[in-house]
Amino acid sequence: MEPLIVWSGIEAAWPPAFWRWAGLQRKRTKCSRLDAPSCLIIGDAAHSVTPVFGQGANSALESCLVLDGVLAAADGDPAAVPAAFTAARLEDAHALQEVDRLAYSFFRRRGIFDTDFLALLAHVLLGTILSKVVPFLYGAKPALLQLGAGLPYSKILKAVRRDATAAAVGLAAVGVWLGTRIAARLATGGAA
Ligand SMILES: Cc1cc2nc3c(=O)[nH]c(=O)nc-3n(C[C@H](O)[C@H](O)[C@H](O)COP(=O)(O)OP(=O)(O)OC[C@H]3O[C@@H](n4cnc5c(N)ncnc54)[C@H](O)[C@@H]3O)c2cc1C
């Protein structure tokens, strides 16, 4: 069995002073697996996050639902449950951590120079536009705005990364197009 590794803590600058005073600077927890011999790790013990998106209790309840499914699938064989629970939930638990880490950019206040902030912004802006223009292709709204509504965290993270990449490629393409147009204008002007 792979060893269980637990990462704890968040960037020191994140919480406002009263949260640091309340001990919340250790609020984020990530585990390399969600089971150990004869035990499961669930809720805050497995994947506590900062309060920024209000997902702590929500994700704990989601983990209970996943465990319910794993118990039903185990069909009376408890030995199969721990590893099956890790297999069913770890990707989403890690994705939740990553979404929470991206949200830290709200508090770094680096504005448009913060790539984490830009990724979230690009997803929400592009997703809002595409969900209005081509809802049959994109869906009803950006995945990040569906946090807590049952969409798996891994799908939300994939949607954020996909839209951020699409926005970056689109902006680069527009930049290249504008650059060639300006260069062509300058060349024409120079010739005239
Ligand atoms: C300021 C703040 C705001 C939050 N806002 C939100 C929000 O808006 N939305 C949201 O979804 N979540 C929010 N959360 C997070 C949410 O409260 C937690 O994620 C959730 O309570 C985790 O549930 P849990 O059962 O895993 O852990 P807990 O609720 O911490 O339950 C663990 C229990 O185990 C008990 N215990 C500990 N050690 C032992 C022991 N040795 N023996 C026996 N019992 C023990 C504790 O007393 C406790 O009752 C917030 C949290 C904070 C601190």
PDBQT file of the ligand as one rigid body, heavy atoms in Angstrom, charges set to zero:
ROOT
HETATM    1  C1  LIG A 201     -15.439  30.098   9.661  1.00  0.00    +0.000 C 
HETATM    2  C2  LIG A 201     -15.907  28.920   8.847  1.00  0.00    +0.000 A 
HETATM    3  C3  LIG A 201     -16.847  29.107   7.833  1.00  0.00    +0.000 A 
HETATM    4  C4  LIG A 201     -17.305  28.024   7.089  1.00  0.00    +0.000 A 
HETATM    5  N1  LIG A 201     -18.233  28.235   6.110  1.00  0.00    +0.000 NA
HETATM    6  C5  LIG A 201     -18.699  27.194   5.403  1.00  0.00    +0.000 A 
HETATM    7  C6  LIG A 201     -19.706  27.382   4.403  1.00  0.00    +0.000 A 
HETATM    8  O1  LIG A 201     -20.183  28.478   4.169  1.00  0.00    +0.000 OA
HETATM    9  N2  LIG A 201     -20.117  26.306   3.720  1.00  0.00    +0.000 N 
HETATM   10  C7  LIG A 201     -19.617  25.066   3.936  1.00  0.00    +0.000 A 
HETATM   11  O2  LIG A 201     -20.014  24.108   3.251  1.00  0.00    +0.000 OA
HETATM   12  N3  LIG A 201     -18.669  24.860   4.882  1.00  0.00    +0.000 NA
HETATM   13  C8  LIG A 201     -18.204  25.882   5.620  1.00  0.00    +0.000 A 
HETATM   14  N4  LIG A 201     -17.250  25.676   6.590  1.00  0.00    +0.000 N 
HETATM   15  C9  LIG A 201     -16.622  24.369   6.726  1.00  0.00    +0.000 C 
HETATM   16  C10 LIG A 201     -17.469  23.336   7.471  1.00  0.00    +0.000 C 
HETATM   17  O3  LIG A 201     -17.840  23.807   8.751  1.00  0.00    +0.000 OA
HETATM   18  C11 LIG A 201     -16.625  22.066   7.608  1.00  0.00    +0.000 C 
HETATM   19  O4  LIG A 201     -16.052  21.756   6.353  1.00  0.00    +0.000 OA
HETATM   20  C12 LIG A 201     -17.457  20.879   8.066  1.00  0.00    +0.000 C 
HETATM   21  O5  LIG A 201     -17.983  21.129   9.332  1.00  0.00    +0.000 OA
HETATM   22  C13 LIG A 201     -16.596  19.624   8.079  1.00  0.00    +0.000 C 
HETATM   23  O6  LIG A 201     -17.338  18.567   8.639  1.00  0.00    +0.000 OA
HETATM   24  P1  LIG A 201     -16.585  17.340   9.294  1.00  0.00    +0.000 P 
HETATM   25  O7  LIG A 201     -17.661  16.440   9.789  1.00  0.00    +0.000 OA
HETATM   26  O8  LIG A 201     -15.596  16.776   8.349  1.00  0.00    +0.000 OA
HETATM   27  O9  LIG A 201     -15.733  17.931  10.503  1.00  0.00    +0.000 OA
HETATM   28  P2  LIG A 201     -16.257  18.655  11.809  1.00  0.00    +0.000 P 
HETATM   29  O10 LIG A 201     -17.536  19.374  11.578  1.00  0.00    +0.000 OA
HETATM   30  O11 LIG A 201     -15.079  19.419  12.341  1.00  0.00    +0.000 OA
HETATM   31  O12 LIG A 201     -16.602  17.442  12.786  1.00  0.00    +0.000 OA
HETATM   32  C14 LIG A 201     -15.591  16.732  13.441  1.00  0.00    +0.000 C 
HETATM   33  C15 LIG A 201     -16.134  16.308  14.786  1.00  0.00    +0.000 C 
HETATM   34  O13 LIG A 201     -15.220  15.380  15.386  1.00  0.00    +0.000 OA
HETATM   35  C16 LIG A 201     -15.102  15.720  16.740  1.00  0.00    +0.000 C 
HETATM   36  N5  LIG A 201     -13.816  15.196  17.212  1.00  0.00    +0.000 N 
HETATM   37  C17 LIG A 201     -12.575  15.684  16.978  1.00  0.00    +0.000 A 
HETATM   38  N6  LIG A 201     -11.657  14.929  17.567  1.00  0.00    +0.000 NA
HETATM   39  C18 LIG A 201     -12.310  13.916  18.157  1.00  0.00    +0.000 A 
HETATM   40  C19 LIG A 201     -11.901  12.798  18.928  1.00  0.00    +0.000 A 
HETATM   41  N7  LIG A 201     -10.619  12.551  19.192  1.00  0.00    +0.000 N 
HETATM   42  N8  LIG A 201     -12.848  11.964  19.392  1.00  0.00    +0.000 NA
HETATM   43  C20 LIG A 201     -14.155  12.183  19.141  1.00  0.00    +0.000 A 
HETATM   44  N9  LIG A 201     -14.606  13.219  18.422  1.00  0.00    +0.000 NA
HETATM   45  C21 LIG A 201     -13.691  14.075  17.943  1.00  0.00    +0.000 A 
HETATM   46  C22 LIG A 201     -15.191  17.223  16.801  1.00  0.00    +0.000 C 
HETATM   47  O14 LIG A 201     -15.569  17.686  18.067  1.00  0.00    +0.000 OA
HETATM   48  C23 LIG A 201     -16.287  17.471  15.758  1.00  0.00    +0.000 C 
HETATM   49  O15 LIG A 201     -17.583  17.446  16.324  1.00  0.00    +0.000 OA
HETATM   50  C24 LIG A 201     -16.788  26.736   7.350  1.00  0.00    +0.000 A 
HETATM   51  C25 LIG A 201     -15.849  26.558   8.374  1.00  0.00    +0.000 A 
HETATM   52  C26 LIG A 201     -15.408  27.626   9.117  1.00  0.00    +0.000 A 
HETATM   53  C27 LIG A 201     -14.427  27.379  10.221  1.00  0.00    +0.000 C 
ENDROOT
TORSDOF 0
